[in-house]
Amino acid sequence: MQCLYGGVLIFASVVVAAIKMIANSNNPQKRSESIGSLAWICGGGVILGASLIIAGIIINIATNNSGNLLGS
């Protein structure tokens, strides 16, 4: 469920950044700030994806891919 929230938040951030770029199309300084925010959004997406992959690996190791915790 957290993946859904993260995906929605990233999508909303991209939409807001795009609207800012459109609104500031005549101002190069503000437009470059909006483009810079896309790098931060991409970085957040990478961190979110990496955390989901790491959590999946840990769960797979802890359950031995059986659904039950080892030692239970």
N, C-alpha and C positions, 0 to 999 in steps of 0.2 A: 504494500500500500504506500510506503514511503517513496517508492520509485515513481508512482503516479503523481504524488505531490511535487516531487522534484522536476518531473517532466513538464507539468503544468506551469511551475514557477519559471523554468527556463524558457518555455514558449511565450509566456507573458512578458518576460524580460526582453526577448527578441522583438516582440511586437512594440513595446514601449520605445526601444532603441530605434526601431524603424520609423516610428511616428516622429521621434525627435529629429532624426535625420531629414525627414521630409519637411518638417516645420522650419528647420534651420538650413534649408538648402541654399539660401543667399548669404549665409554667414559662415565663411570657411573655418573660423576658430571653433565655433560651437559644433559645426558638423564634424570636425576632427575629434572633438570630445565624445560625440555620439558613436563614432566609429571605434574609438578606443574602448568604449564600454562593451562592445561586442567581444573584445579579447577577454575581458573579465567574465563574461557570460560563458564563453567557450571553456575557460579555465574551470569554472564551477561545474560545467557539464562533465568535464574529464574527471574531476575529483569525485563527483557523484557516481559516475560509471565505475571508476576504480574501486570505490568503497563497496559497491554492490558485488563486484567480482571477488574481492577479498572476503566479503562476508559469505558468499557462496562457497568458496574454497574451504573456509573454516567450518561451515556447517557440514559440507561433504566429508571432511576429515573426522569431525566429531561424531557423525552418525554412521560412518562407513557406508554411505549411500544406501542405508537400509530404512531410514526414517526413525530409528530408535537410537538413543544415545549409547555410546559404547560403555560397557560396564554395568548396564542396567538390566 
